[in-house]
Amino acid sequence: MANYKFNVAMSCGGCSGAITRALNKAKEDPNAGIEDFSVDLNAQTVLVNGSASLQDVQARIAKTGKEVRSADQI
């Protein structure tokens, strides 16, 4: 199990909502490898844990149109 922290450009509830919807969809897919996540609009961070690779999670976030400023395994 890995834990990741992403710094994502989010300016409103719509931004964080788009990421939440994308990650919820992935969480429902047993093959996606996302066990849990949290989105913090004020801190502009997304925390994810699961077996998915950092690159896979980053790609899911990027598909929402939001800029991923940094991505780290924690």
PDB file of N, H, CA, C and O in Angstrom:
ATOM      1  N   MET A   1       0.848  -1.172   0.000  1.00  0.00           N
ATOM      2  CA  MET A   1       0.000   0.000   0.000  1.00  0.00           C
ATOM      3  C   MET A   1       0.893   1.234   0.000  1.00  0.00           C
ATOM      4  O   MET A   1       1.864   1.312   0.753  1.00  0.00           O
ATOM      5  N   ALA A   2       0.558   2.185  -0.842  1.00  0.00           N
ATOM      6  H   ALA A   2      -0.230   2.122  -1.454  1.00  0.00           H
ATOM      7  CA  ALA A   2       1.339   3.417  -0.938  1.00  0.00           C
ATOM      8  C   ALA A   2       0.461   4.615  -0.605  1.00  0.00           C
ATOM      9  O   ALA A   2      -0.756   4.584  -0.792  1.00  0.00           O
ATOM     10  N   ASN A   3       1.091   5.661  -0.114  1.00  0.00           N
ATOM     11  H   ASN A   3       2.079   5.686   0.038  1.00  0.00           H
ATOM     12  CA  ASN A   3       0.413   6.919   0.179  1.00  0.00           C
ATOM     13  C   ASN A   3       1.045   8.011  -0.663  1.00  0.00           C
ATOM     14  O   ASN A   3       2.268   8.121  -0.745  1.00  0.00           O
ATOM     15  N   TYR A   4       0.193   8.823  -1.292  1.00  0.00           N
ATOM     16  H   TYR A   4      -0.801   8.733  -1.226  1.00  0.00           H
ATOM     17  CA  TYR A   4       0.667   9.891  -2.157  1.00  0.00           C
ATOM     18  C   TYR A   4       0.053  11.217  -1.745  1.00  0.00           C
ATOM     19  O   TYR A   4      -1.072  11.276  -1.247  1.00  0.00           O
ATOM     20  N   LYS A   5       0.821  12.284  -1.964  1.00  0.00           N
ATOM     21  H   LYS A   5       1.735  12.236  -2.368  1.00  0.00           H
ATOM     22  CA  LYS A   5       0.328  13.640  -1.723  1.00  0.00           C
ATOM     23  C   LYS A   5       0.534  14.440  -3.004  1.00  0.00           C
ATOM     24  O   LYS A   5       1.640  14.511  -3.540  1.00  0.00           O
ATOM     25  N   PHE A   6      -0.541  15.034  -3.477  1.00  0.00           N
ATOM     26  H   PHE A   6      -1.439  14.977  -3.041  1.00  0.00           H
ATOM     27  CA  PHE A   6      -0.511  15.844  -4.685  1.00  0.00           C
ATOM     28  C   PHE A   6      -0.862  17.281  -4.336  1.00  0.00           C
ATOM     29  O   PHE A   6      -1.814  17.533  -3.597  1.00  0.00           O
ATOM     30  N   ASN A   7      -0.094  18.219  -4.870  1.00  0.00           N
ATOM     31  H   ASN A   7       0.679  18.014  -5.471  1.00  0.00           H
ATOM     32  CA  ASN A   7      -0.439  19.631  -4.770  1.00  0.00           C
ATOM     33  C   ASN A   7      -1.116  19.969  -6.088  1.00  0.00           C
ATOM     34  O   ASN A   7      -0.497  19.895  -7.150  1.00  0.00           O
ATOM     35  N   VAL A   8      -2.397  20.344  -6.016  1.00  0.00           N
ATOM     36  H   VAL A   8      -2.899  20.405  -5.153  1.00  0.00           H
ATOM     37  CA  VAL A   8      -3.204  20.531  -7.216  1.00  0.00           C
ATOM     38  C   VAL A   8      -3.786  21.943  -7.231  1.00  0.00           C
ATOM     39  O   VAL A   8      -4.269  22.429  -6.208  1.00  0.00           O
ATOM     40  N   ALA A   9      -3.739  22.595  -8.378  1.00  0.00           N
ATOM     41  H   ALA A   9      -3.346  22.201  -9.209  1.00  0.00           H
ATOM     42  CA  ALA A   9      -4.316  23.932  -8.530  1.00  0.00           C
ATOM     43  C   ALA A   9      -5.837  23.821  -8.489  1.00  0.00           C
ATOM     44  O   ALA A   9      -6.461  23.373  -9.451  1.00  0.00           O
ATOM     45  N   MET A  10      -6.427  24.232  -7.367  1.00  0.00           N
ATOM     46  H   MET A  10      -5.920  24.596  -6.585  1.00  0.00           H
ATOM     47  CA  MET A  10      -7.883  24.222  -7.197  1.00  0.00           C
ATOM     48  C   MET A  10      -8.293  25.582  -6.655  1.00  0.00           C
ATOM     49  O   MET A  10      -7.738  26.047  -5.659  1.00  0.00           O
ATOM     50  N   SER A  11      -9.260  26.221  -7.300  1.00  0.00           N
ATOM     51  H   SER A  11      -9.711  25.844  -8.109  1.00  0.00           H
ATOM     52  CA  SER A  11      -9.667  27.556  -6.861  1.00  0.00           C
ATOM     53  C   SER A  11     -11.090  27.615  -6.321  1.00  0.00           C
ATOM     54  O   SER A  11     -11.498  28.633  -5.763  1.00  0.00           O
ATOM     55  N   CYS A  12     -11.856  26.527  -6.482  1.00  0.00           N
ATOM     56  H   CYS A  12     -11.525  25.699  -6.935  1.00  0.00           H
ATOM     57  CA  CYS A  12     -13.248  26.576  -6.039  1.00  0.00           C
ATOM     58  C   CYS A  12     -13.761  25.171  -5.728  1.00  0.00           C
ATOM     59  O   CYS A  12     -13.074  24.175  -5.952  1.00  0.00           O
ATOM     60  N   GLY A  13     -14.972  25.122  -5.212  1.00  0.00           N
ATOM     61  H   GLY A  13     -15.530  25.931  -5.030  1.00  0.00           H
ATOM     62  CA  GLY A  13     -15.593  23.847  -4.894  1.00  0.00           C
ATOM     63  C   GLY A  13     -15.818  22.984  -6.124  1.00  0.00           C
ATOM     64  O   GLY A  13     -15.832  21.756  -6.032  1.00  0.00           O
ATOM     65  N   GLY A  14     -15.996  23.624  -7.277  1.00  0.00           N
ATOM     66  H   GLY A  14     -15.985  24.622  -7.351  1.00  0.00           H
ATOM     67  CA  GLY A  14     -16.150  22.863  -8.514  1.00  0.00           C
ATOM     68  C   GLY A  14     -14.882  22.108  -8.864  1.00  0.00           C
ATOM     69  O   GLY A  14     -14.931  20.981  -9.359  1.00  0.00           O
ATOM     70  N   CYS A  15     -13.747  22.738  -8.604  1.00  0.00           N
ATOM     71  H   CYS A  15     -13.707  23.653  -8.202  1.00  0.00           H
ATOM     72  CA  CYS A  15     -12.448  22.104  -8.872  1.00  0.00           C
ATOM     73  C   CYS A  15     -12.268  20.870  -7.986  1.00  0.00           C
ATOM     74  O   CYS A  15     -11.959  19.780  -8.466  1.00  0.00           O
ATOM     75  N   SER A  16     -12.468  21.068  -6.690  1.00  0.00           N
ATOM     76  H   SER A  16     -12.718  21.954  -6.300  1.00  0.00           H
ATOM     77  CA  SER A  16     -12.291  19.941  -5.771  1.00  0.00           C
ATOM     78  C   SER A  16     -13.355  18.883  -6.019  1.00  0.00           C
ATOM     79  O   SER A  16     -13.092  17.692  -5.854  1.00  0.00           O
ATOM     80  N   GLY A  17     -14.559  19.302  -6.415  1.00  0.00           N
ATOM     81  H   GLY A  17     -14.773  20.270  -6.549  1.00  0.00           H
ATOM     82  CA  GLY A  17     -15.628  18.352  -6.713  1.00  0.00           C
ATOM     83  C   GLY A  17     -15.299  17.472  -7.904  1.00  0.00           C
ATOM     84  O   GLY A  17     -15.602  16.279  -7.901  1.00  0.00           O
ATOM     85  N   ALA A  18     -14.680  18.054  -8.924  1.00  0.00           N
ATOM     86  H   ALA A  18     -14.434  19.024  -8.927  1.00  0.00           H
ATOM     87  CA  ALA A  18     -14.301  17.281 -10.109  1.00  0.00           C
ATOM     88  C   ALA A  18     -13.290  16.199  -9.745  1.00  0.00           C
ATOM     89  O   ALA A  18     -13.386  15.067 -10.219  1.00  0.00           O
ATOM     90  N   ILE A  19     -12.330  16.550  -8.909  1.00  0.00           N
ATOM     91  H   ILE A  19     -12.252  17.470  -8.524  1.00  0.00           H
ATOM     92  CA  ILE A  19     -11.322  15.578  -8.477  1.00  0.00           C
ATOM     93  C   ILE A  19     -11.970  14.512  -7.603  1.00  0.00           C
ATOM     94  O   ILE A  19     -11.674  13.326  -7.746  1.00  0.00           O
ATOM     95  N   THR A  20     -12.845  14.926  -6.704  1.00  0.00           N
ATOM     96  H   THR A  20     -13.086  15.890  -6.588  1.00  0.00           H
ATOM     97  CA  THR A  20     -13.543  13.972  -5.837  1.00  0.00           C
ATOM     98  C   THR A  20     -14.348  12.981  -6.670  1.00  0.00           C
ATOM     99  O   THR A  20     -14.314  11.780  -6.398  1.00  0.00           O
ATOM    100  N   ARG A  21     -15.067  13.461  -7.676  1.00  0.00           N
ATOM    101  H   ARG A  21     -15.095  14.435  -7.897  1.00  0.00           H
ATOM    102  CA  ARG A  21     -15.860  12.563  -8.529  1.00  0.00           C
ATOM    103  C   ARG A  21     -14.962  11.577  -9.272  1.00  0.00           C
ATOM    104  O   ARG A  21     -15.273  10.389  -9.353  1.00  0.00           O
ATOM    105  N   ALA A  22     -13.848  12.073  -9.814  1.00  0.00           N
ATOM    106  H   ALA A  22     -13.595  13.038  -9.749  1.00  0.00           H
ATOM    107  CA  ALA A  22     -12.932  11.199 -10.563  1.00  0.00           C
ATOM    108  C   ALA A  22     -12.339  10.120  -9.662  1.00  0.00           C
ATOM    109  O   ALA A  22     -12.242   8.959 -10.059  1.00  0.00           O
ATOM    110  N   LEU A  23     -11.943  10.504  -8.450  1.00  0.00           N
ATOM    111  H   LEU A  23     -12.022  11.448  -8.128  1.00  0.00           H
ATOM    112  CA  LEU A  23     -11.333   9.526  -7.547  1.00  0.00           C
ATOM    113  C   LEU A  23     -12.379   8.588  -6.948  1.00  0.00           C
ATOM    114  O   LEU A  23     -12.075   7.424  -6.684  1.00  0.00           O
ATOM    115  N   ASN A  24     -13.609   9.072  -6.729  1.00  0.00           N
ATOM    116  H   ASN A  24     -13.855  10.017  -6.944  1.00  0.00           H
ATOM    117  CA  ASN A  24     -14.680   8.180  -6.269  1.00  0.00           C
ATOM    118  C   ASN A  24     -14.962   7.108  -7.308  1.00  0.00           C
ATOM    119  O   ASN A  24     -15.152   5.941  -6.968  1.00  0.00           O
ATOM    120  N   LYS A  25     -14.988   7.504  -8.576  1.00  0.00           N
ATOM    121  H   LYS A  25     -14.834   8.453  -8.852  1.00  0.00           H
ATOM    122  CA  LYS A  25     -15.212   6.548  -9.658  1.00  0.00           C
ATOM    123  C   LYS A  25     -14.105   5.493  -9.663  1.00  0.00           C
ATOM    124  O   LYS A  25     -14.372   4.302  -9.822  1.00  0.00           O
ATOM    125  N   ALA A  26     -12.867   5.940  -9.488  1.00  0.00           N
ATOM    126  H   ALA A  26     -12.650   6.907  -9.359  1.00  0.00           H
ATOM    127  CA  ALA A  26     -11.736   5.010  -9.453  1.00  0.00           C
ATOM    128  C   ALA A  26     -11.810   4.110  -8.225  1.00  0.00           C
ATOM    129  O   ALA A  26     -11.488   2.924  -8.300  1.00  0.00           O
ATOM    130  N   LYS A  27     -12.233   4.672  -7.100  1.00  0.00           N
ATOM    131  H   LYS A  27     -12.494   5.635  -7.039  1.00  0.00           H
ATOM    132  CA  LYS A  27     -12.319   3.896  -5.855  1.00  0.00           C
ATOM    133  C   LYS A  27     -13.327   2.758  -5.990  1.00  0.00           C
ATOM    134  O   LYS A  27     -13.143   1.691  -5.404  1.00  0.00           O
ATOM    135  N   GLU A  28     -14.387   2.981  -6.759  1.00  0.00           N
ATOM    136  H   GLU A  28     -14.537   3.848  -7.236  1.00  0.00           H
ATOM    137  CA  GLU A  28     -15.414   1.961  -6.971  1.00  0.00           C
ATOM    138  C   GLU A  28     -14.935   0.835  -7.876  1.00  0.00           C
ATOM    139  O   GLU A  28     -15.523  -0.246  -7.881  1.00  0.00           O
ATOM    140  N   ASP A  29     -13.876   1.074  -8.640  1.00  0.00           N
ATOM    141  H   ASP A  29     -13.398   1.953  -8.636  1.00  0.00           H
ATOM    142  CA  ASP A  29     -13.315   0.068  -9.544  1.00  0.00           C
ATOM    143  C   ASP A  29     -12.242  -0.714  -8.790  1.00  0.00           C
ATOM    144  O   ASP A  29     -11.195  -0.156  -8.462  1.00  0.00           O
ATOM    145  N   PRO A  30     -12.486  -2.004  -8.509  1.00  0.00           N
ATOM    146  CA  PRO A  30     -11.504  -2.774  -7.735  1.00  0.00           C
ATOM    147  C   PRO A  30     -10.146  -2.910  -8.426  1.00  0.00           C
ATOM    148  O   PRO A  30      -9.152  -3.217  -7.768  1.00  0.00           O
ATOM    149  N   ASN A  31     -10.091  -2.688  -9.720  1.00  0.00           N
ATOM    150  H   ASN A  31     -10.898  -2.439 -10.255  1.00  0.00           H
ATOM    151  CA  ASN A  31      -8.824  -2.791 -10.449  1.00  0.00           C
ATOM    152  C   ASN A  31      -8.037  -1.487 -10.468  1.00  0.00           C
ATOM    153  O   ASN A  31      -6.888  -1.473 -10.910  1.00  0.00           O
ATOM    154  N   ALA A  32      -8.630  -0.388  -9.996  1.00  0.00           N
ATOM    155  H   ALA A  32      -9.563  -0.400  -9.636  1.00  0.00           H
ATOM    156  CA  ALA A  32      -7.964   0.920 -10.050  1.00  0.00           C
ATOM    157  C   ALA A  32      -6.890   1.066  -8.981  1.00  0.00           C
ATOM    158  O   ALA A  32      -5.925   1.806  -9.171  1.00  0.00           O
ATOM    159  N   GLY A  33      -7.047   0.368  -7.858  1.00  0.00           N
ATOM    160  H   GLY A  33      -7.831  -0.234  -7.703  1.00  0.00           H
ATOM    161  CA  GLY A  33      -6.025   0.407  -6.817  1.00  0.00           C
ATOM    162  C   GLY A  33      -6.089   1.606  -5.895  1.00  0.00           C
ATOM    163  O   GLY A  33      -5.109   1.912  -5.216  1.00  0.00           O
ATOM    164  N   ILE A  34      -7.225   2.296  -5.854  1.00  0.00           N
ATOM    165  H   ILE A  34      -8.021   2.047  -6.406  1.00  0.00           H
ATOM    166  CA  ILE A  34      -7.378   3.427  -4.936  1.00  0.00           C
ATOM    167  C   ILE A  34      -8.271   2.988  -3.787  1.00  0.00           C
ATOM    168  O   ILE A  34      -9.449   2.687  -3.979  1.00  0.00           O
ATOM    169  N   GLU A  35      -7.694   2.956  -2.587  1.00  0.00           N
ATOM    170  H   GLU A  35      -6.737   3.200  -2.431  1.00  0.00           H
ATOM    171  CA  GLU A  35      -8.423   2.507  -1.402  1.00  0.00           C
ATOM    172  C   GLU A  35      -9.141   3.653  -0.703  1.00  0.00           C
ATOM    173  O   GLU A  35     -10.289   3.504  -0.286  1.00  0.00           O
ATOM    174  N   ASP A  36      -8.478   4.788  -0.575  1.00  0.00           N
ATOM    175  H   ASP A  36      -7.546   4.910  -0.914  1.00  0.00           H
ATOM    176  CA  ASP A  36      -9.039   5.926   0.142  1.00  0.00           C
ATOM    177  C   ASP A  36      -8.360   7.195  -0.355  1.00  0.00           C
ATOM    178  O   ASP A  36      -7.252   7.150  -0.890  1.00  0.00           O
ATOM    179  N   PHE A  37      -9.036   8.334  -0.171  1.00  0.00           N
ATOM    180  H   PHE A  37      -9.936   8.371   0.264  1.00  0.00           H
ATOM    181  CA  PHE A  37      -8.456   9.613  -0.571  1.00  0.00           C
ATOM    182  C   PHE A  37      -9.146  10.739   0.178  1.00  0.00           C
ATOM    183  O   PHE A  37     -10.236  10.571   0.723  1.00  0.00           O
ATOM    184  N   SER A  38      -8.488  11.892   0.193  1.00  0.00           N
ATOM    185  H   SER A  38      -7.602  12.028  -0.250  1.00  0.00           H
ATOM    186  CA  SER A  38      -9.107  13.108   0.722  1.00  0.00           C
ATOM    187  C   SER A  38      -8.655  14.284  -0.132  1.00  0.00           C
ATOM    188  O   SER A  38      -7.517  14.341  -0.598  1.00  0.00           O
ATOM    189  N   VAL A  39      -9.576  15.217  -0.322  1.00  0.00           N
ATOM    190  H   VAL A  39     -10.500  15.171   0.057  1.00  0.00           H
ATOM    191  CA  VAL A  39      -9.311  16.412  -1.112  1.00  0.00           C
ATOM    192  C   VAL A  39      -9.489  17.616  -0.193  1.00  0.00           C
ATOM    193  O   VAL A  39     -10.543  17.776   0.423  1.00  0.00           O
ATOM    194  N   ASP A  40      -8.465  18.462  -0.097  1.00  0.00           N
ATOM    195  H   ASP A  40      -7.609  18.332  -0.597  1.00  0.00           H
ATOM    196  CA  ASP A  40      -8.511  19.652   0.755  1.00  0.00           C
ATOM    197  C   ASP A  40      -8.361  20.888  -0.133  1.00  0.00           C
ATOM    198  O   ASP A  40      -7.263  21.216  -0.583  1.00  0.00           O
ATOM    199  N   LEU A  41      -9.486  21.567  -0.377  1.00  0.00           N
ATOM    200  H   LEU A  41     -10.378  21.301  -0.011  1.00  0.00           H
ATOM    201  CA  LEU A  41      -9.479  22.741  -1.250  1.00  0.00           C
ATOM    202  C   LEU A  41      -8.603  23.854  -0.691  1.00  0.00           C
ATOM    203  O   LEU A  41      -7.825  24.455  -1.432  1.00  0.00           O
ATOM    204  N   ASN A  42      -8.717  24.140   0.603  1.00  0.00           N
ATOM    205  H   ASN A  42      -9.349  23.652   1.205  1.00  0.00           H
ATOM    206  CA  ASN A  42      -7.951  25.240   1.201  1.00  0.00           C
ATOM    207  C   ASN A  42      -6.448  25.020   1.095  1.00  0.00           C
ATOM    208  O   ASN A  42      -5.703  25.946   0.776  1.00  0.00           O
ATOM    209  N   ALA A  43      -6.002  23.799   1.362  1.00  0.00           N
ATOM    210  H   ALA A  43      -6.607  23.046   1.621  1.00  0.00           H
ATOM    211  CA  ALA A  43      -4.570  23.480   1.280  1.00  0.00           C
ATOM    212  C   ALA A  43      -4.144  23.134  -0.147  1.00  0.00           C
ATOM    213  O   ALA A  43      -2.952  23.028  -0.434  1.00  0.00           O
ATOM    214  N   GLN A  44      -5.119  22.957  -1.038  1.00  0.00           N
ATOM    215  H   GLN A  44      -6.088  23.042  -0.805  1.00  0.00           H
ATOM    216  CA  GLN A  44      -4.888  22.553  -2.422  1.00  0.00           C
ATOM    217  C   GLN A  44      -4.099  21.245  -2.496  1.00  0.00           C
ATOM    218  O   GLN A  44      -3.162  21.107  -3.283  1.00  0.00           O
ATOM    219  N   THR A  45      -4.503  20.297  -1.661  1.00  0.00           N
ATOM    220  H   THR A  45      -5.264  20.409  -1.022  1.00  0.00           H
ATOM    221  CA  THR A  45      -3.834  18.996  -1.645  1.00  0.00           C
ATOM    222  C   THR A  45      -4.834  17.863  -1.833  1.00  0.00           C
ATOM    223  O   THR A  45      -6.011  17.972  -1.488  1.00  0.00           O
ATOM    224  N   VAL A  46      -4.326  16.787  -2.387  1.00  0.00           N
ATOM    225  H   VAL A  46      -3.370  16.699  -2.667  1.00  0.00           H
ATOM    226  CA  VAL A  46      -5.085  15.552  -2.530  1.00  0.00           C
ATOM    227  C   VAL A  46      -4.209  14.447  -1.956  1.00  0.00           C
ATOM    228  O   VAL A  46      -3.076  14.256  -2.397  1.00  0.00           O
ATOM    229  N   LEU A  47      -4.731  13.722  -0.974  1.00  0.00           N
ATOM    230  H   LEU A  47      -5.652  13.877  -0.615  1.00  0.00           H
ATOM    231  CA  LEU A  47      -4.028  12.588  -0.381  1.00  0.00           C
ATOM    232  C   LEU A  47      -4.707  11.317  -0.853  1.00  0.00           C
ATOM    233  O   LEU A  47      -5.932  11.207  -0.809  1.00  0.00           O
ATOM    234  N   VAL A  48      -3.910  10.354  -1.306  1.00  0.00           N
ATOM    235  H   VAL A  48      -2.915  10.443  -1.342  1.00  0.00           H
ATOM    236  CA  VAL A  48      -4.448   9.106  -1.840  1.00  0.00           C
ATOM    237  C   VAL A  48      -3.653   7.949  -1.264  1.00  0.00           C
ATOM    238  O   VAL A  48      -2.427   8.010  -1.178  1.00  0.00           O
ATOM    239  N   ASN A  49      -4.360   6.884  -0.866  1.00  0.00           N
ATOM    240  H   ASN A  49      -5.356   6.834  -0.936  1.00  0.00           H
ATOM    241  CA  ASN A  49      -3.641   5.662  -0.512  1.00  0.00           C
ATOM    242  C   ASN A  49      -4.263   4.488  -1.239  1.00  0.00           C
ATOM    243  O   ASN A  49      -5.469   4.441  -1.482  1.00  0.00           O
ATOM    244  N   GLY A  50      -3.399   3.537  -1.580  1.00  0.00           N
ATOM    245  H   GLY A  50      -2.419   3.575  -1.383  1.00  0.00           H
ATOM    246  CA  GLY A  50      -3.833   2.362  -2.317  1.00  0.00           C
ATOM    247  C   GLY A  50      -2.659   1.721  -3.020  1.00  0.00           C
ATOM    248  O   GLY A  50      -1.500   2.041  -2.756  1.00  0.00           O
ATOM    249  N   SER A  51      -2.982   0.808  -3.920  1.00  0.00           N
ATOM    250  H   SER A  51      -3.923   0.548  -4.134  1.00  0.00           H
ATOM    251  CA  SER A  51      -1.935   0.083  -4.641  1.00  0.00           C
ATOM    252  C   SER A  51      -1.658   0.669  -6.024  1.00  0.00           C
ATOM    253  O   SER A  51      -0.756   0.200  -6.718  1.00  0.00           O
ATOM    254  N   ALA A  52      -2.414   1.680  -6.431  1.00  0.00           N
ATOM    255  H   ALA A  52      -3.147   2.060  -5.867  1.00  0.00           H
ATOM    256  CA  ALA A  52      -2.191   2.326  -7.730  1.00  0.00           C
ATOM    257  C   ALA A  52      -0.830   3.018  -7.734  1.00  0.00           C
ATOM    258  O   ALA A  52      -0.323   3.424  -6.689  1.00  0.00           O
ATOM    259  N   SER A  53      -0.252   3.145  -8.919  1.00  0.00           N
ATOM    260  H   SER A  53      -0.664   2.816  -9.769  1.00  0.00           H
ATOM    261  CA  SER A  53       1.027   3.851  -9.021  1.00  0.00           C
ATOM    262  C   SER A  53       0.798   5.359  -8.937  1.00  0.00           C
ATOM    263  O   SER A  53      -0.295   5.852  -9.215  1.00  0.00           O
ATOM    264  N   LEU A  54       1.836   6.070  -8.555  1.00  0.00           N
ATOM    265  H   LEU A  54       2.725   5.669  -8.329  1.00  0.00           H
ATOM    266  CA  LEU A  54       1.785   7.529  -8.491  1.00  0.00           C
ATOM    267  C   LEU A  54       1.371   8.096  -9.849  1.00  0.00           C
ATOM    268  O   LEU A  54       0.558   9.019  -9.916  1.00  0.00           O
ATOM    269  N   GLN A  55       1.923   7.552 -10.919  1.00  0.00           N
ATOM    270  H   GLN A  55       2.583   6.802 -10.865  1.00  0.00           H
ATOM    271  CA  GLN A  55       1.628   8.039 -12.262  1.00  0.00           C
ATOM    272  C   GLN A  55       0.164   7.816 -12.629  1.00  0.00           C
ATOM    273  O   GLN A  55      -0.449   8.677 -13.259  1.00  0.00           O
ATOM    274  N   ASP A  56      -0.405   6.674 -12.245  1.00  0.00           N
ATOM    275  H   ASP A  56       0.093   5.974 -11.733  1.00  0.00           H
ATOM    276  CA  ASP A  56      -1.812   6.394 -12.547  1.00  0.00           C
ATOM    277  C   ASP A  56      -2.732   7.377 -11.838  1.00  0.00           C
ATOM    278  O   ASP A  56      -3.669   7.902 -12.440  1.00  0.00           O
ATOM    279  N   VAL A  57      -2.468   7.626 -10.567  1.00  0.00           N
ATOM    280  H   VAL A  57      -1.707   7.199 -10.077  1.00  0.00           H
ATOM    281  CA  VAL A  57      -3.307   8.561  -9.810  1.00  0.00           C
ATOM    282  C   VAL A  57      -3.143   9.970 -10.367  1.00  0.00           C
ATOM    283  O   VAL A  57      -4.125  10.695 -10.528  1.00  0.00           O
ATOM    284  N   GLN A  58      -1.916  10.355 -10.658  1.00  0.00           N
ATOM    285  H   GLN A  58      -1.119   9.766 -10.526  1.00  0.00           H
ATOM    286  CA  GLN A  58      -1.670  11.684 -11.208  1.00  0.00           C
ATOM    287  C   GLN A  58      -2.416  11.853 -12.531  1.00  0.00           C
ATOM    288  O   GLN A  58      -2.975  12.919 -12.787  1.00  0.00           O
ATOM    289  N   ALA A  59      -2.433  10.830 -13.366  1.00  0.00           N
ATOM    290  H   ALA A  59      -1.978   9.963 -13.158  1.00  0.00           H
ATOM    291  CA  ALA A  59      -3.137  10.898 -14.649  1.00  0.00           C
ATOM    292  C   ALA A  59      -4.638  11.064 -14.439  1.00  0.00           C
ATOM    293  O   ALA A  59      -5.287  11.801 -15.181  1.00  0.00           O
ATOM    294  N   ARG A  60      -5.197  10.389 -13.439  1.00  0.00           N
ATOM    295  H   ARG A  60      -4.670   9.791 -12.836  1.00  0.00           H
ATOM    296  CA  ARG A  60      -6.631  10.529 -13.147  1.00  0.00           C
ATOM    297  C   ARG A  60      -6.960  11.953 -12.717  1.00  0.00           C
ATOM    298  O   ARG A  60      -7.984  12.507 -13.118  1.00  0.00           O
ATOM    299  N   ILE A  61      -6.099  12.540 -11.907  1.00  0.00           N
ATOM    300  H   ILE A  61      -5.268  12.091 -11.581  1.00  0.00           H
ATOM    301  CA  ILE A  61      -6.323  13.922 -11.468  1.00  0.00           C
ATOM    302  C   ILE A  61      -6.175  14.869 -12.660  1.00  0.00           C
ATOM    303  O   ILE A  61      -6.985  15.779 -12.833  1.00  0.00           O
ATOM    304  N   ALA A  62      -5.155  14.660 -13.472  1.00  0.00           N
ATOM    305  H   ALA A  62      -4.497  13.920 -13.331  1.00  0.00           H
ATOM    306  CA  ALA A  62      -4.905  15.532 -14.624  1.00  0.00           C
ATOM    307  C   ALA A  62      -6.057  15.484 -15.628  1.00  0.00           C
ATOM    308  O   ALA A  62      -6.330  16.481 -16.297  1.00  0.00           O
ATOM    309  N   LYS A  63      -6.734  14.345 -15.742  1.00  0.00           N
ATOM    310  H   LYS A  63      -6.513  13.535 -15.198  1.00  0.00           H
ATOM    311  CA  LYS A  63      -7.867  14.227 -16.668  1.00  0.00           C
ATOM    312  C   LYS A  63      -9.017  15.153 -16.292  1.00  0.00           C
ATOM    313  O   LYS A  63      -9.880  15.422 -17.127  1.00  0.00           O
ATOM    314  N   THR A  64      -9.049  15.643 -15.063  1.00  0.00           N
ATOM    315  H   THR A  64      -8.348  15.424 -14.384  1.00  0.00           H
ATOM    316  CA  THR A  64     -10.088  16.588 -14.655  1.00  0.00           C
ATOM    317  C   THR A  64      -9.781  17.994 -15.164  1.00  0.00           C
ATOM    318  O   THR A  64     -10.610  18.895 -15.041  1.00  0.00           O
ATOM    319  N   GLY A  65      -8.596  18.182 -15.733  1.00  0.00           N
ATOM    320  H   GLY A  65      -7.922  17.450 -15.832  1.00  0.00           H
ATOM    321  CA  GLY A  65      -8.198  19.488 -16.237  1.00  0.00           C
ATOM    322  C   GLY A  65      -7.473  20.344 -15.213  1.00  0.00           C
ATOM    323  O   GLY A  65      -7.134  21.496 -15.487  1.00  0.00           O
ATOM    324  N   LYS A  66      -7.237  19.788 -14.042  1.00  0.00           N
ATOM    325  H   LYS A  66      -7.512  18.853 -13.820  1.00  0.00           H
ATOM    326  CA  LYS A  66      -6.544  20.532 -12.985  1.00  0.00           C
ATOM    327  C   LYS A  66      -5.042  20.275 -13.072  1.00  0.00           C
ATOM    328  O   LYS A  66      -4.604  19.164 -13.370  1.00  0.00           O
ATOM    329  N   GLU A  67      -4.266  21.317 -12.809  1.00  0.00           N
ATOM    330  H   GLU A  67      -4.622  22.220 -12.567  1.00  0.00           H
ATOM    331  CA  GLU A  67      -2.806  21.217 -12.864  1.00  0.00           C
ATOM    332  C   GLU A  67      -2.273  20.558 -11.596  1.00  0.00           C
ATOM    333  O   GLU A  67      -2.550  21.012 -10.486  1.00  0.00           O
ATOM    334  N   VAL A  68      -1.511  19.491 -11.773  1.00  0.00           N
ATOM    335  H   VAL A  68      -1.286  19.123 -12.675  1.00  0.00           H
ATOM    336  CA  VAL A  68      -0.833  18.848 -10.649  1.00  0.00           C
ATOM    337  C   VAL A  68       0.533  19.516 -10.532  1.00  0.00           C
ATOM    338  O   VAL A  68       1.405  19.326 -11.380  1.00  0.00           O
ATOM    339  N   ARG A  69       0.704  20.298  -9.472  1.00  0.00           N
ATOM    340  H   ARG A  69      -0.004  20.452  -8.784  1.00  0.00           H
ATOM    341  CA  ARG A  69       1.946  21.062  -9.286  1.00  0.00           C
ATOM    342  C   ARG A  69       3.078  20.197  -8.758  1.00  0.00           C
ATOM    343  O   ARG A  69       4.238  20.390  -9.124  1.00  0.00           O
ATOM    344  N   SER A  70       2.741  19.242  -7.898  1.00  0.00           N
ATOM    345  H   SER A  70       1.799  19.085  -7.602  1.00  0.00           H
ATOM    346  CA  SER A  70       3.756  18.317  -7.390  1.00  0.00           C
ATOM    347  C   SER A  70       3.069  17.030  -6.970  1.00  0.00           C
ATOM    348  O   SER A  70       1.880  17.014  -6.649  1.00  0.00           O
ATOM    349  N   ALA A  71       3.836  15.960  -6.979  1.00  0.00           N
ATOM    350  H   ALA A  71       4.801  15.973  -7.240  1.00  0.00           H
ATOM    351  CA  ALA A  71       3.332  14.644  -6.600  1.00  0.00           C
ATOM    352  C   ALA A  71       4.444  13.911  -5.869  1.00  0.00           C
ATOM    353  O   ALA A  71       5.554  13.770  -6.382  1.00  0.00           O
ATOM    354  N   ASP A  72       4.133  13.446  -4.666  1.00  0.00           N
ATOM    355  H   ASP A  72       3.231  13.560  -4.250  1.00  0.00           H
ATOM    356  CA  ASP A  72       5.144  12.776  -3.848  1.00  0.00           C
ATOM    357  C   ASP A  72       4.562  11.549  -3.170  1.00  0.00           C
ATOM    358  O   ASP A  72       3.390  11.521  -2.796  1.00  0.00           O
ATOM    359  N   GLN A  73       5.405  10.534  -3.018  1.00  0.00           N
ATOM    360  H   GLN A  73       6.357  10.557  -3.321  1.00  0.00           H
ATOM    361  CA  GLN A  73       5.027   9.399  -2.186  1.00  0.00           C
ATOM    362  C   GLN A  73       5.388   9.760  -0.757  1.00  0.00           C
ATOM    363  O   GLN A  73       6.491  10.238  -0.493  1.00  0.00           O
ATOM    364  N   ILE A  74       4.458   9.532   0.170  1.00  0.00           N
ATOM    365  H   ILE A  74       3.562   9.143  -0.044  1.00  0.00           H
ATOM    366  CA  ILE A  74       4.708   9.898   1.569  1.00  0.00           C
ATOM    367  C   ILE A  74       4.619   8.673   2.458  1.00  0.00           C
ATOM    368  O   ILE A  74       4.799   8.776   3.671  1.00  0.00           O
TER     369      ILE A  74
END
